[in-house]
Amino acid sequence: MKGLEQAVNIKLWPGNGEPVKAWGKLKRDPDLWDENGDTLIFFGRAQAEPAFRVCSTLIEETKSATLMSMLDNGVVQAEGSEKHQIPGAQHKLYIDAHSGGSKVDILRYHVTTRNIFAFLLRKPLVGFTFYQALVDLHERLEDYFSPSVDSLVALQSYLVMIGLVNVSNEPRAAAGLLAWSEDVRWNNGWREAFVHAVGMYEELSDLQESADISLPTTAHLDRSHLEVQARIHEAEECLTTFYFDDAHFAQEDMSPTVRAASIRFRKFLGQFYEKEYQTWPIRRGQPGLWLDRIIVSRLQEDFSALYEYNVDRKVEWDGDDESEDRKNRALLKSANALSFGLDGEDVRMLGVLRNLDCRLNASHIPHPYPLLPTSLLGPTPAKKSVFGGKKKDKARESRVAHLYAEASNSSLLSREHADNDLLKAFVRFEKADQPGNVDPREARRERWIIIYCVLQTLAGISVDVPHLSFGGAVSYFLNTRLQGLPPWSPTDKVFVDASREQSHCWTTARTWTGDHSERWDSEKGSNSYTKSEITSQSRPLSPESQSDTFTFFDSNRDTTYSELEAHETHPEDDLLAATQTGPSTSRSPSPEYPIIPSKFAALAGIDRYSTRPLPIRPNQGCKRDPEIRRPKR
């Protein structure tokens, strides 16, 4: 316990994310002083004043032979001549520390005595370090209670119930919980502490308590911290100016008008966030990353609103056709049996999206195609006003504004998305973005490419590790990778990693109503996405190219959905109740803890660790280029 030697102050851990406090209440601890209690507890016979006051029924209900013996031997005689009698006191318990120990050892013993009753009453822990408090309390529980009681599970349940596994923003508590969880092989506690410890790595690594963490886990912390930092740095480079190489290189052969539309949209995004945060990128008072979890969450909300507004919900990747001669064709059929297709620029756009996904080694966003307005080719010649200046074409501006509004999901948006500030600004920007000079179809397509690139970038850093009990509003990231962990089970898949398929673009499809969402839900166990429709705003094909055939953008055929259970591999990792007959080996819907008084021990269904993850579509690389297809009716 190396960290204990340098930690000289006793601290109190309130739990539930509250900050650690200094503590010095060895006499009359307010958390353990019940004015109606009939039992006084002293830290040895040398102490004149009781440390705390409880009800004798609390001790009786534990059925602990050690505590019951102390209670029976501590009956106060009515005719006793003791001074300073406290009215109502019927029992006095003197719990002496072992003789021969140092002052620190004696103090630790008394602190642990205090924690025993805090455990029974569901009150906060105190100690020199969090690790020391847990180790000592666990040992005392095993001393006081019979082997038929699973003291480890009871202690784990206590930590969950009062929120002591919530180590958010508390690197000292994270270090202690991480070290102790490794000692007792507690998977859930280790995951909670490890993910938060990675997020607070720079603070934690400077603490004395970090010496309590094992060397293997320390090495994993260091590697995980560097991996998260690398991912955030890569995202920062793109989000600083919303510039993506994938989109830029694809624009080299395009007209200056189209390239300019893309540049103006990027400039609009930068100016919007500069207004929101005063500077963009955000300037920190110290060197390092400027992105944090809160900012990423805001970006995710904003661009999810843009996605909901622009996306064609009826179009998705499909991989039913493997024909090589179809890979460069783009024929689709709409619901009214008219033939529609993807023009050359649509194919270029989808190529950009595929290249981005391959570079990120990411699975495709299920719905990659935007609602596109009808094309208005060629700018209207500028008219001369009577004063010699150029006159705006109001008719064209109104027409463009109407086309943009028509090619949107504005009537389908939730209130949260409809009220989003970025979306409102986007709608105004789009209508005012040189409507007399830019084809609205081409401009919307270029904006969609940037929106898609941002969403894929955010999906890689915005999703937290599944099954964490606590995250809240912490600013550090909670998305470290857990493959090969914990260190005592490196070959078993104990934990589920954060996955981009749990971000908005994947999860929202399951909330959409209608035939499409039914297809999504019914076929998520199949080996490909369902066929879907193309938007009615798509450009008609030329007469000579119309036919009844369909073109596919070939996707990853061997990719399947699977629902991963949180404790599928290690069901014993769930918090189960301790019983008088020994450690529990099966699930119980309403566990009881006989070593805890019944009035305090209603531990039934602790569900923070048992939530099922969202369906995950594992990435299978880029074996085939995905295609879009509309089904036959």
Secondary structure as UniProt FT lines:
FT   HELIX           2..6
FT   STRAND          11..13
FT   TURN            16..17
FT   STRAND          21..22
FT   HELIX           30..32
FT   TURN            35..36
FT   STRAND          39..42
FT   TURN            45..46
FT   STRAND          52..54
FT   HELIX           56..60
FT   TURN            61..63
FT   HELIX           65..73
FT   TURN            78..79
FT   TURN            87..88
FT   STRAND          91..94
FT   TURN            99..100
FT   HELIX           103..121
FT   STRAND          125..127
FT   HELIX           130..144
FT   TURN            147..148
FT   HELIX           151..161
FT   TURN            162..165
FT   TURN            168..169
FT   HELIX           171..184
FT   HELIX           187..199
FT   HELIX           201..204
FT   TURN            205..206
FT   HELIX           208..212
FT   HELIX           215..241
FT   HELIX           245..250
FT   TURN            251..253
FT   HELIX           256..277
FT   HELIX           293..310
FT   TURN            313..314
FT   STRAND          317..318
FT   HELIX           324..326
FT   TURN            327..328
FT   STRAND          331..333
FT   TURN            335..336
FT   STRAND          339..341
FT   HELIX           344..359
FT   TURN            360..361
FT   STRAND          383..384
FT   TURN            386..387
FT   STRAND          390..391
FT   HELIX           394..406
FT   HELIX           410..412
FT   HELIX           415..418
FT   HELIX           421..432
FT   TURN            435..437
FT   HELIX           440..459
FT   TURN            460..461
FT   TURN            466..467
FT   TURN            472..473
FT   TURN            483..484
FT   TURN            487..488
FT   TURN            490..491
FT   HELIX           500..502
FT   HELIX           504..507
FT   HELIX           508..511
FT   HELIX           515..522
FT   TURN            523..525
FT   TURN            536..537
FT   HELIX           543..545
FT   TURN            557..558
FT   TURN            566..567
FT   HELIX           571..573
FT   TURN            580..581
FT   TURN            594..595
FT   TURN            598..600
FT   TURN            608..609
FT   STRAND          627..628
//
